Structures are given as structure tokens and as C-alpha cells.
Amino acid sequence: MPQSPRPTACLALADGTLFFGKGFGATGTTVAELVFNTAMTGYQEIMTDPSYAGQVVTFTFPHVGNVGANPEDDEAADPVAEGMVVKWDPTEPSNWRATESLSAWLQKRGRIGLGGVDTRRLTRAIRQQGAPHVALSHDPSGNFDIEALVAKARAFRGLVGLDLAKDVTCAQSYRWDEMRWAWPQGYARQEQPLHRVVAIDYGAKRNILRSLASVGAEVTVLPATATAEDVLALNPDGVFLSNGPGDPAATGAYAVPMIRGVLDRSDVPLFGICLGHQMLALALGARTVKMNHGHHGANHPVKDLETGKVEITSMNHGFTVDSQTLPVGVKETHVSLFDGSNCGLRLVDRPVFSVQYHPEASPGPQDSAYLFDRFAQAMAERGRRPSAG
Ligand SMILES: NC(=O)CC[C@H](N)C(=O)O
């Protein structure tokens, strides 16, 4: 597609590197951390994943925008990522589910897009600099104050120490009652609720809640700041800790006491995903650290250390659990085959476990869906014990 002669969007990295291209979506300027995502499908799910709060996403897959946007693929009510950077100008949608173009969808929801960028060069910069701070600006006039943009990027504080879960969590508790299955074809599912699950929403993706419902959970979602008393008052069969944005150590200020309270005062199975995994690790006494450029994609190989099986996973994280700090009684269960970083843990003596990746996929492969079954099985086993409940 021919490029407009005058660029209408600009991405300024804090080191002064500039990328110009064609703006789409909303106009304006935003500052954020910049990451790249290698998934070949699912840009709408990625943009609406609440874990991307405070971040702009560069898509390494070159064709983005070609299936438009639709009301079914949202992982949250609105896009949460601050903006997106793509190689080509988004094309008109060509898909039977599309109800609007990517550009119109972003514009209505106040999110900025930049197209026509050499995303391979940009991705190399992200790898070398380690998730740089950026200012992204879309202005149809094409008049950019470059120095001001670079200064804005430099002034951005970054995600370390930032609790963003409180910004994306639900305002009040609710029951998940959508009658849609996480895996419409080819995967076993339960039609009747068998277990009561309390899910703490740090920025939960919808397909996680669907996945819990698919294995027979009646899911009550509580806001991020729920206490152990709030959780235990609902007498759950299992507790779930969701994914979410920001620094786990910051969110842990209120999440860790809740998790500790639940662990100390009950024997309910507990399952965590991504931010939930990191906060469970913190509650057990381990440490989390910021990664260089993180893991964001749908092609990350992970080894299950207990079965020896490799699963291809969906990932989106910029912090990681330092496995060297896992205390006695906590077993590392999964590792990344890309860089050996921790991808899962469990308590040796009770059904409390978590993974760094996204078994609900959306987008991504469904290799790890067995983890939801494992959670359901743990709840069923506890229910069979005479002392349970
Ligand atoms: N997907 C997630 O839950 C992300 C967790 C955390 N915000 C991180 O970046 O590591």
C-alpha cells in the first residue's frame, strides 16, 4: 500500500531513536513501556488483555488488521494496551465476524496505532535496550515536537514499583455467567457447575473465567483488594488468582496478605496464572525481578519438569519469579525452554500451584488447558474428604 508522503504518527524512544509512519486509531500522545509480541493471530485479544496496561505493543507479525474487530474477541471491555505499532497500514477487514475496522475500533476506544514501521529494527532495539520507555504520538498534521516527545519518554517512570491492578480490576464482585465455552470444539467441558471458585481479578482475561466455567466452576469474581476474610466468607472450593498488569511486588502489598491468609486459614486448592503466579511466589517467600524484554507471544516452549512434556504456550510477562529464591516445600514445576526462567511452581504437600504463562491462551495454543482440569480435580478430591468444607 502506498505510504502517505508525510508521516502522521511518531514513536520516540527515550534514547532519542525515532520511528515515523502512518497514524491510525485515536489521535493524541501516550507514554508507556514498549514491548514486542510475536503471536501470528489475536491482535484484538492482545490489545484487550488487561496485563498490557502501561505498555505499547509492537506486533512482529506483519499482517495486522486484516480481520478487523468484532464484539466476541475482547478479553476485557476495552483495549487496555496504550497503543500498537505494526509493519503495514492496517487493511480493510476481510472476515465474516468483523463489525468494524481495526482503525475505527481503536479510535472509538481512545487507543493510538502506528503503521508502516520497520518492526524488525524496532524489535531489535527493544531486545537491546530492554523494554524501552516511549512516547507515541498520532497527529494528522504531521507536526511533531520531537524534543518534547523524547523528553516525555524519558520522564516516564516505568513499570517497576507500579501497582496497575487496582486500575483494571472490577469495581465490585460479580458472578461469571456467560454461557460460552473456552474451547468450543474438541475439548471436554462440564455443563453443570460442580465447584464454587472465587477468582480474584487483578486484570483477568475473560477466557480464563470461561476456562474455569468449562471445567465445571461456578465463578464469583472479587476485586483485587479483596481480603482473606472476603474470600473465605464465600466458603469456596477453590481460589483462583488472575493475571494482571504492573509490578507484582507493588500489587503484592495487598495481595500477599490475602494469599497468606487463605493459605494459613484454609486447605482450599489454589491456582494462579501469570501475575497470580508471581504473587503466590511472593506470598510463599520468593522474589520477583524485572526481565530485560519479557516474554510476549503465543509460541513459547515450556517444559513440565514432572512429566517431561513440552507444551507450547501463550505468554505475556515482563517480570519473573527468581527460582533460586523458592523456599523449601515449594517445587519448580515448569521452565521456559527459551531462557530457563521459572514458569511454574507448586507446594509439595497440598494442591496449591501456579504458572507464569497463559493456559487459557486467547490467543495461542491450547496445550496447557490440562491445568484447569488439574484445578477441578483438586477441588473434587477435597470435596470427597470427610473434613472438607
Ligand atoms: N500477564 C500477566 O499477568 C503479567 C504479569 C506482570 N504484570 C508481568 O508483566 O510480569
The ligand as a MOL file (V3000), in Angstrom:
LIG
                    3D

  0  0  0     0  0            999 V3000
M  V30 BEGIN CTAB
M  V30 COUNTS 10 9 0 0 0
M  V30 BEGIN ATOM
M  V30 1 N 0.1460 -11.4630 32.1420 0
M  V30 2 C 0.4310 -11.1000 33.3840 0
M  V30 3 O -0.2800 -11.4150 34.3290 0
M  V30 4 C 1.6320 -10.1900 33.5700 0
M  V30 5 C 2.1750 -10.1570 34.9630 0
M  V30 6 C 3.0990 -8.9740 35.2430 0
M  V30 7 N 2.3990 -7.7340 35.0700 0
M  V30 8 C 4.3160 -9.0410 34.3410 0
M  V30 9 O 4.4640 -8.2460 33.4680 0
M  V30 10 O 5.1600 -9.8910 34.5050 0
M  V30 END ATOM
M  V30 BEGIN BOND
M  V30 1 1 1 2
M  V30 2 2 2 3
M  V30 3 1 2 4
M  V30 4 1 4 5
M  V30 5 1 5 6
M  V30 6 1 6 7
M  V30 7 1 6 8
M  V30 8 2 8 9
M  V30 9 1 8 10
M  V30 END BOND
M  V30 END CTAB
M  END
